[in-house]
Amino acid sequence: MIELGYSPIQIAERLGHESVTITERYSHLYPSVQKQMADKLNKAFEENDDG
């Protein structure tokens, strides 16, 4: 798993998950998939910040 330096609670809040359980449910993904997901989330947040 990729270590981001943030707690699951912080990640869940940032992603808008209702509970940490939802975040944990997806933590089993392969590291490459998690990196792709993180890149897409970053891009989406950057686009949202620009608008």
N, C-alpha and C positions, 0 to 999 in steps of 0.2 A: 504494500500500500504506500502511496506517496505521502510523505510527511509534510504537511503544509505549515505546521507550527501554530495551528489554531485548534481549539477544542471542537468536538462535534456540535456542541450547543451553538458556538459562534458560526460554524458553517451552516447549520440548519437555519439560523436566523437570517443569514445573508442570502440563502437560497429561497427563503420564504416558506420553508417547510413548517407545517403545523406542529410537528414534534420531531425530536431527535430520532425517534424510531424510523421515520421515513428516510432520513439521511443514512442511518445505519443499514437500512434495507438495501441500499445501493452501494454500500462500501465494499462489497465483494467483487466488484468489477475489476477487470484486469487493469494494471497500471497504464497501459497504452490507451485503453478506453477512457480511463479517468483523465489522462492528459488531454485527450481530444475534447472531452466534455468540459474541462476547465478552460481550454482555449476558446471554445464556443461561448461559454458563459462570459468570459472576459470580453470577447468581441461584442456580445449582446449588451453587456453593461456599458461598454465604451460608447456604442452607438446610442444607447439610451441617454447617456450623459451629454452627448453632443446635441441632442434634439431638444 
